[in-house]
């Protein structure tokens, strides 16, 4: 996903990003503010290089699903309290 796509998609991504990737803080979300380069640096800081790629892939799949370009991705079911 390029900068323009990321910026347009940012509002839809913020909540599920923080929910799925708990090391991302509210301050990180404010810092990123729709900037794909800042997104990469925050991921690097919070998760290291290996997981940075995993988080980026997750974001790209969500974007592709929401735009209708990829139908194979499904968000995981939320874990119940009794699990």
Buried (B, 14 or more C-beta within 10 A) or exposed (E): BEEEBBBEBBEEBBEEBBEBBEEBEEEBBEBBEBBBEEBBBBBEEBBEEEBBEEBBEBBBBBBBBEEEEEEEBEEEEEEEEEE
